[in-house]
Amino acid sequence: MRLSRFYIDAPLSLGEHELPEAQAHYIGRVLRMAEGDAVQLFDGSGQEYRGALLEVGKKRVRVQLDEAFAGQPPSSLEIHLGQGLSRGERMDWAIQKATELGVSEITPIISERCEVRLKDERAEKRQAHWQQIAVSACEQCGRSTVPVIHPPVLMAEWLKACDAELKLVLHPVAEPLVSHAKPATLAFLIGPEGGLSDTEVSQAQAAGFHSARLGPRVLRTETAPVVALAVAQQLWGDF
């Protein structure tokens, strides 16, 4: 039987803990777990903890943690994904799969052909939503560290701030991805549903990005990061 594993947004240690309200509700009311059930918790520090539930109430859940051990190490390749902002499930999918594939940071990029406009409170809610998607993906795939989901930014701002050793912008007419030597840090720029304009590709190249392609077919915005990250992990990371 698979051990239930949960992320806790607070420092953990051996001993007794009362779980935050959100996790307590999920464990007690959604999963209907009971006292004595085994759990595994992680707090994003790289450490994992095993223990058992001491109390499961309507508003309170306590756990006793008896074992601490090193969790899954992060990928040896540090990857920052600049993902073109897209609608609804497409963006959710990209963030979920990028997390499973070991990305370190994700920044939603506002570009010329973006069909989504987020401002103020709505942007904050979407960022929190995306961060929770990343957390859930970590719980499922065994990651012990959670990628950072940054607020959406204009492409020009991200290009200026990006300082990875190897910077790649996906483009259907370019050199294959395999033509580059192994980097310590990597950044991918991927366009939204309508793709990046020729001007934006030129701007990226002027900022030190190399154009790269992923085969002969044009991939959807939510498919491209999955393929790009899988190939990068196979070439230079921990696959």
ChimeraX attribute file (.defattr): number of C-alpha atoms within 10 A of each C-alpha:
attribute: neighborCount
match mode: 1-to-1
recipient: residues
	/A:1	3
	/A:2	6
	/A:3	10
	/A:4	16
	/A:5	18
	/A:6	20
	/A:7	19
	/A:8	16
	/A:9	13
	/A:10	12
	/A:11	10
	/A:12	19
	/A:13	17
	/A:14	13
	/A:15	11
	/A:16	16
	/A:17	15
	/A:18	15
	/A:19	17
	/A:20	15
	/A:21	12
	/A:22	10
	/A:23	18
	/A:24	19
	/A:25	19
	/A:26	12
	/A:27	20
	/A:28	19
	/A:29	14
	/A:30	10
	/A:31	10
	/A:32	10
	/A:33	16
	/A:34	16
	/A:35	15
	/A:36	14
	/A:37	15
	/A:38	19
	/A:39	19
	/A:40	18
	/A:41	21
	/A:42	28
	/A:43	19
	/A:44	21
	/A:45	14
	/A:46	16
	/A:47	19
	/A:48	23
	/A:49	22
	/A:50	20
	/A:51	20
	/A:52	18
	/A:53	21
	/A:54	18
	/A:55	17
	/A:56	21
	/A:57	14
	/A:58	10
	/A:59	12
	/A:60	15
	/A:61	22
	/A:62	18
	/A:63	23
	/A:64	21
	/A:65	23
	/A:66	13
	/A:67	13
	/A:68	17
	/A:69	10
	/A:70	11
	/A:71	17
	/A:72	13
	/A:73	13
	/A:74	17
	/A:75	17
	/A:76	14
	/A:77	19
	/A:78	20
	/A:79	28
	/A:80	23
	/A:81	26
	/A:82	26
	/A:83	26
	/A:84	31
	/A:85	26
	/A:86	24
	/A:87	14
	/A:88	10
	/A:89	10
	/A:90	17
	/A:91	18
	/A:92	19
	/A:93	17
	/A:94	23
	/A:95	29
	/A:96	21
	/A:97	21
	/A:98	27
	/A:99	27
	/A:100	22
	/A:101	24
	/A:102	25
	/A:103	25
	/A:104	21
	/A:105	19
	/A:106	26
	/A:107	23
	/A:108	26
	/A:109	27
	/A:110	25
	/A:111	22
	/A:112	17
	/A:113	16
	/A:114	18
	/A:115	13
	/A:116	13
	/A:117	12
	/A:118	13
	/A:119	10
	/A:120	7
	/A:121	9
	/A:122	11
	/A:123	14
	/A:124	14
	/A:125	13
	/A:126	17
	/A:127	18
	/A:128	15
	/A:129	14
	/A:130	24
	/A:131	21
	/A:132	15
	/A:133	19
	/A:134	24
	/A:135	24
	/A:136	17
	/A:137	20
	/A:138	24
	/A:139	21
	/A:140	13
	/A:141	12
	/A:142	14
	/A:143	23
	/A:144	23
	/A:145	23
	/A:146	26
	/A:147	24
	/A:148	17
	/A:149	21
	/A:150	16
	/A:151	15
	/A:152	23
	/A:153	16
	/A:154	14
	/A:155	22
	/A:156	15
	/A:157	11
	/A:158	19
	/A:159	20
	/A:160	11
	/A:161	9
	/A:162	16
	/A:163	15
	/A:164	18
	/A:165	13
	/A:166	18
	/A:167	24
	/A:168	23
	/A:169	23
	/A:170	26
	/A:171	22
	/A:172	15
	/A:173	13
	/A:174	14
	/A:175	16
	/A:176	16
	/A:177	19
	/A:178	14
	/A:179	8
	/A:180	14
	/A:181	10
	/A:182	15
	/A:183	16
	/A:184	14
	/A:185	17
	/A:186	22
	/A:187	22
	/A:188	24
	/A:189	28
	/A:190	25
	/A:191	31
	/A:192	26
	/A:193	18
	/A:194	15
	/A:195	21
	/A:196	21
	/A:197	13
	/A:198	10
	/A:199	10
	/A:200	17
	/A:201	20
	/A:202	15
	/A:203	15
	/A:204	22
	/A:205	16
	/A:206	11
	/A:207	17
	/A:208	18
	/A:209	22
	/A:210	22
	/A:211	22
	/A:212	22
	/A:213	21
	/A:214	20
	/A:215	13
	/A:216	9
	/A:217	8
	/A:218	14
	/A:219	18
	/A:220	15
	/A:221	21
	/A:222	24
	/A:223	14
	/A:224	19
	/A:225	27
	/A:226	19
	/A:227	16
	/A:228	22
	/A:229	22
	/A:230	19
	/A:231	16
	/A:232	20
	/A:233	20
	/A:234	11
	/A:235	15
	/A:236	19
	/A:237	19
	/A:238	15
	/A:239	12
